[in-house]
Amino acid sequence: MKLAHLKLLIIALILAVGFNFCSKKSDIDFSNIENLYEKPLPVIQKVVQGKWKWYVSYGGVVGISYTDDTFVDINDDHVVIDYADGSQQTIYFTWERLIPYNLGHETYVMWDKERNEGLWYFSAIKNDSLGVGSYPPSGSTFWQFSFGFARIK
């Protein structure tokens, strides 16, 4: 009988040690990732989900423009944009693995289901600032827009 108890105790210790190793936290610093577009989808999702203030846009004929009071809430399958004028837009998306031509690297792109076009991909995060690229619409020959979001705490 004592041998059976000893075997059960050894098995319990092995399981406890095994679960402890499996539950260790990741070594990824989710607040600073230089090449976010190279990371697996679960990492990208963990970094981008949440509430953001859209503070700057780059590209187009204007160059750089700063946005006042525009907020973005990124969820599992949709993004809600609250614009400064009080209007709101909800866009439902899936994640598609694509190559934005200006990135030259395959990454995950938020794909707008309704319009059947790419929305955004994510380049980097530094502290609470997120670099966002706009996926070019089909047939465009030049599309170089990017944005800066700041995390809302």
N, C-alpha and C positions, 0 to 999 in steps of 0.2 A: 504494500500500500504506500509506503514512504517513497518508493521508486516512482510510482505513478504521480505523486504530488510533486516530486522533484522535476519530472519531465514537464508537467504543466507549468511549473514556475519558470523553467528555462524557456519554454515556448512563449510565455507571456512577456518575459524580458526581451526576447528577440523581437517580438512584435512591437513592443514599446519603443525600443531603440530604432527600429525600422520606420515607424511613424514619425519619430522625432526628426530623422534625417529628411524625410519626405516633406515635412512641413516647414523647413527652413525658409526664411524670406529670400526673395530674389536679390541679386547683387546689382540690379539695374537701378540707377538713380533716375526716377521718372520725371524729375524736375529739370534735368539737363541732358538732352540727347541731341547731339549735333546732326546726325544723319537719320532722322526719324523715318524717312521714306525707305530706309534699308531694313527696318525692323519688321518682325512678324506682326500680323494683324492684331493679336491680343495686346501687344505693347502699344500700338498706335491707338487702339480703342481706349485703353486705360488712360493714356495721356490726354486725348482730345475731349473725352466726355466731360461735360460740366458746363458751367456758365462763364461766358467770356464777354469782354467789352471789345468791340471792333473799333480800333483806334486809327488805323492807317491803311491806305491803299496805294499800290505802286503800279505804274504802267499806263497804257493808253496815251491819249494826247495831253492829258493833264499832268502826267508825271507822278507827283506825290500829292495826295489829298488826305486830310485828317478828318475823321468822322466824329461827330459829337453825338453822344447818347444813342448809339446803336449797339444792341446787345444780341448775343448769339447763345443759344442753349442747345448743346449737342447731346443727343440721346442715342440709345441703341440703334434705332431705325429711322429717326427723323431729327431735323434741326428746326428750331423756332428762332426767327429773326425778328426782333423788336426794333423798328426804325425810329429815328429821332422825331419824325412827324406823327408818331402815335400809331402808325399802321403796323401790321404784323403779318409775317409770311411763315407758313409751315411747309417744309419740303421733306418728303419721305424718300429714303435712299436705301440702297444695298451697297455692299463693299465689292468692288470689282478690281481685279489685278490687271493694271494697264501700264503703258509707258507714255507718260506725258512727253511730248517731243522736246520741250525745253529742259526737261530733267535728264533725259537719256538713260533712265534707269527704271526698271519695273517697280511699281509700288501699288499700294491700295488706294483707290480713288472712291470717294463717295459718289455713287451713281444715282442720279435723279430718276426715279422710276416713272413718274408721270411724263416728263419731257424726253425721256430716253436719251439722256446726255450726262456727261461727267459734271460734277459740281466742284469739289475741292480735293486736293491731296495735301499732305502735311510734311513740311521739310525739316523743321527742328523746333526744339523747345529749349529756352534758356531762362531759368528761374520761372517766372510766371508769364513769359512772352512766347507766343506760339506763331511760327512762320507757316503761312497757308498759301498754297498755289492754286490758281484757278485752272481747271482742266479746260483746254480749248474746245470750242464747239466743232462739230464735224464740218469739214470743208474749209476751215479757216486757215489762212496762210501765215498769219502773224497774230499771235495771242500771247501776250506776256503780262499777265496781271498777277499780282500777289498781294497778300494782306498781312497785317499784324493784329493779333488778338492778345488781350491781357486778361489773365484769369481773375475772376471775381471771387473773393473769399467770403 
